[in-house]
Amino acid sequence: MKAPPFAYVRARSLGEVFDLLEHHGESARLLAGGQSLLASLNMRLAAPELLIDITHIAELSGIEVRGRKIRIGALATHAEIQRSAEIARHLPLLSQAAPHIAHVAIRNVGTFGGSLAHADPAAEWPACCVVLDAQFVLRSRAGTRRVAAREFFQGLYATALRPNEILAQVEVAATGTNWRSAFVELSRRRGDYATVGVAALARKSARGVLSDLRVAFLGVGPAPALARASMAALEGKRVSADTIAAAGEALGQDLEPSADLHAAASTKLHLARVITGRALTALAA
Ligand SMILES: Cc1cc2nc3c(=O)[nH]c(=O)nc-3n(C[C@H](O)[C@H](O)[C@H](O)COP(=O)(O)OP(=O)(O)OC[C@H]3O[C@@H](n4cnc5c(N)ncnc54)[C@H](O)[C@@H]3O)c2cc1C
């Protein structure tokens, strides 16, 4: 199928984007890498009257380290994040997750901000941002507001973004040297969206004890959520066969997967337990 007709504007500044969003409201859509939006237009799942191309707005680009804070511009591509030495050093979880996103051609064009705003329940970045406790910087003509990743994702393809707002950047505190991260995903074929995936982060003591553990899943619910019961089962403990089993058991309280085209709900819960064991083993290594 072909996309329905739409008007197109290449915005040159955030001010121009704000004006266009104020004027056109929900009949306009921002266009970043186009890797999700164009597909949804072609499938006639969306029919905006105007596409506002934001890819030439310099202040939305780049990855910047300021002290312990990393600022990732909305237009940073998946590939830029994957090959960034600063990201590998300060936020290794993102480096671990990036290769799981689609294929090279899509990673070269698709953007961090586009993925977060799209909020696909099987996408990698949302779960990573939840465990990293990232802050999302949302801008509009009315000003700037910061929303924590945990509040940003509100349901299936639903976020805290208002129709007149743009996600401008994401701010994340660097994870220190005593932190460990792991990203594990199962998909039917390399490059497909996840059947189930998990992002995990914890502080590890010299004795191998995990604390401040954060575990979030993708592909098992409408939005990424922290697996609180499972985290509590491991807090202050060393990773062992017993603690992995306890964390897996607790996942029954944390997750209520829905069946999708690829797996039944019970299969998803089983796979979530399998990858939790792998992620915890990686954290402890
Ligand atoms: C074959 C294929 C496989 C894929 N597999 C995966 C995968 O495994 N994992 C994964 O995570 N993704 C996958 N994707 C999607 C890909 O990661 C997209 O890049 C991403 O979802 C959207 O980013 P984009 O820059 O292309 O955004 P666009 O498609 O341009 O926009 C997506 C949505 O976000 C809005 N938007 C974009 N930028 C902003 C912003 N700064 N502020 C507010 N709203 C904004 C747009 O208006 C639109 O509604 C796949 C895509 C394809 C085509």
The ligand as an SDF file (V2000), in Angstrom:
LIG
                    3D

 53 58  0  0  0  0  0  0  0  0999 V2000
   12.2080   -3.8780    9.6130 C   0  0  0  0  0  0  0  0  0  0  0  0
   12.2790   -3.0630   10.8700 C   0  0  0  0  0  0  0  0  0  0  0  0
   12.6950   -3.6890   12.0380 C   0  0  0  0  0  0  0  0  0  0  0  0
   12.7740   -2.9570   13.2220 C   0  0  0  0  0  0  0  0  0  0  0  0
   13.1850   -3.6010   14.3570 N   0  0  0  0  0  0  0  0  0  0  0  0
   13.2850   -2.9040   15.4830 C   0  0  0  0  0  0  0  0  0  0  0  0
   13.7460   -3.5200   16.6880 C   0  0  0  0  0  0  0  0  0  0  0  0
   14.1180   -4.7010   16.7340 O   0  0  0  0  0  0  0  0  0  0  0  0
   13.7810   -2.7630   17.8150 N   0  0  0  0  0  0  0  0  0  0  0  0
   13.4050   -1.4380   17.8150 C   0  0  0  0  0  0  0  0  0  0  0  0
   13.4600   -0.7980   18.8680 O   0  0  0  0  0  0  0  0  0  0  0  0
   12.9960   -0.8350   16.7120 N   0  0  0  0  0  0  0  0  0  0  0  0
   12.9270   -1.5160   15.5400 C   0  0  0  0  0  0  0  0  0  0  0  0
   12.4950   -0.8750   14.4240 N   0  0  0  0  0  0  0  0  0  0  0  0
   12.0720    0.5480   14.5060 C   0  0  0  0  0  0  0  0  0  0  0  0
   13.2610    1.4830   14.4660 C   0  0  0  0  0  0  0  0  0  0  0  0
   14.0470    1.3270   15.6300 O   0  0  0  0  0  0  0  0  0  0  0  0
   12.8480    2.9470   14.3910 C   0  0  0  0  0  0  0  0  0  0  0  0
   14.0210    3.6490   14.1230 O   0  0  0  0  0  0  0  0  0  0  0  0
   12.2410    3.5840   15.6140 C   0  0  0  0  0  0  0  0  0  0  0  0
   11.1820    2.8860   16.1350 O   0  0  0  0  0  0  0  0  0  0  0  0
   11.6740    4.9700   15.2980 C   0  0  0  0  0  0  0  0  0  0  0  0
   12.6930    5.9020   15.0820 O   0  0  0  0  0  0  0  0  0  0  0  0
   12.6470    6.8540   13.8470 P   0  0  0  0  0  0  0  0  0  0  0  0
   13.7160    7.8560   14.0760 O   0  0  0  0  0  0  0  0  0  0  0  0
   12.6870    6.0870   12.5940 O   0  0  0  0  0  0  0  0  0  0  0  0
   11.2320    7.6050   14.0750 O   0  0  0  0  0  0  0  0  0  0  0  0
   10.0610    7.9230   13.0610 P   0  0  0  0  0  0  0  0  0  0  0  0
    9.6200    6.7050   12.3510 O   0  0  0  0  0  0  0  0  0  0  0  0
   10.4260    9.1080   12.2400 O   0  0  0  0  0  0  0  0  0  0  0  0
    8.9470    8.3900   14.1090 O   0  0  0  0  0  0  0  0  0  0  0  0
    8.3050    7.4370   14.9490 C   0  0  0  0  0  0  0  0  0  0  0  0
    7.2690    8.1800   15.8090 C   0  0  0  0  0  0  0  0  0  0  0  0
    7.9100    9.0010   16.7670 O   0  0  0  0  0  0  0  0  0  0  0  0
    7.5670   10.3880   16.5900 C   0  0  0  0  0  0  0  0  0  0  0  0
    8.8070   11.1290   16.8270 N   0  0  0  0  0  0  0  0  0  0  0  0
    9.9910   10.9570   16.2070 C   0  0  0  0  0  0  0  0  0  0  0  0
   10.9320   11.7330   16.7800 N   0  0  0  0  0  0  0  0  0  0  0  0
   10.3160   12.4240   17.7620 C   0  0  0  0  0  0  0  0  0  0  0  0
   10.7580   13.3750   18.7260 C   0  0  0  0  0  0  0  0  0  0  0  0
   12.0300   13.7740   18.8030 N   0  0  0  0  0  0  0  0  0  0  0  0
    9.8570   13.8840   19.5930 N   0  0  0  0  0  0  0  0  0  0  0  0
    8.5620   13.4710   19.5660 C   0  0  0  0  0  0  0  0  0  0  0  0
    8.0860   12.5650   18.6770 N   0  0  0  0  0  0  0  0  0  0  0  0
    8.9520   12.0500   17.7920 C   0  0  0  0  0  0  0  0  0  0  0  0
    7.0380   10.4890   15.1670 C   0  0  0  0  0  0  0  0  0  0  0  0
    6.1290   11.5490   15.0170 O   0  0  0  0  0  0  0  0  0  0  0  0
    6.3670    9.1320   15.0070 C   0  0  0  0  0  0  0  0  0  0  0  0
    5.0990    9.1420   15.6190 O   0  0  0  0  0  0  0  0  0  0  0  0
   12.4210   -1.5720   13.2300 C   0  0  0  0  0  0  0  0  0  0  0  0
   12.0270   -0.9370   12.0530 C   0  0  0  0  0  0  0  0  0  0  0  0
   11.9490   -1.6740   10.8740 C   0  0  0  0  0  0  0  0  0  0  0  0
   11.5340   -0.9530    9.6180 C   0  0  0  0  0  0  0  0  0  0  0  0
  1  2  1  0
  2  3  1  0
  2 52  2  0
  3  4  2  0
  4  5  1  0
  4 50  1  0
  5  6  2  0
  6  7  1  0
  6 13  1  0
  7  8  2  0
  7  9  1  0
  9 10  1  0
 10 11  2  0
 10 12  1  0
 12 13  2  0
 13 14  1  0
 14 15  1  0
 14 50  1  0
 15 16  1  0
 16 17  1  0
 16 18  1  0
 18 19  1  0
 18 20  1  0
 20 21  1  0
 20 22  1  0
 22 23  1  0
 23 24  1  0
 24 25  2  0
 24 26  1  0
 24 27  1  0
 27 28  1  0
 28 29  2  0
 28 30  1  0
 28 31  1  0
 31 32  1  0
 32 33  1  0
 33 34  1  0
 33 48  1  0
 34 35  1  0
 35 36  1  0
 35 46  1  0
 36 37  1  0
 36 45  1  0
 37 38  2  0
 38 39  1  0
 39 40  1  0
 39 45  2  0
 40 41  1  0
 40 42  2  0
 42 43  1  0
 43 44  2  0
 44 45  1  0
 46 47  1  0
 46 48  1  0
 48 49  1  0
 50 51  2  0
 51 52  1  0
 52 53  1  0
M  END
$$$$
